[in-house]
């Protein structure tokens, strides 16, 4: 591939907004039981999976995170997530975001 074409491909990749779904388990503060924790699922709008995990851990203070799967730009746009942002899509305390019913 010629240099100019590679630069175009690289620019498209940089502007492409991909992301990751990341889940963490956070211990509940008000309970003394070592097994009491809650799950939080984030959508993180960064292409690098390691950066998605770092952002998630920094946001919630968990010690570990599970990288679930990639999420495409169209899905991120539907959720209103901008590049380099993260949003909670499920937390035990607030419940999941439920999409509108579809008519077939």
Secondary structure, 3 states (H helix, E strand, C coil): CCHHHHHHHHHHHHHCCCEEEEEEEEECCCCCCCCCEEEEEEEECCCCHHHHHHHHHHHHCCCCEEEEEEECHHHHHHHCCCCCCEEEEEECCCCCCCCCCCCC
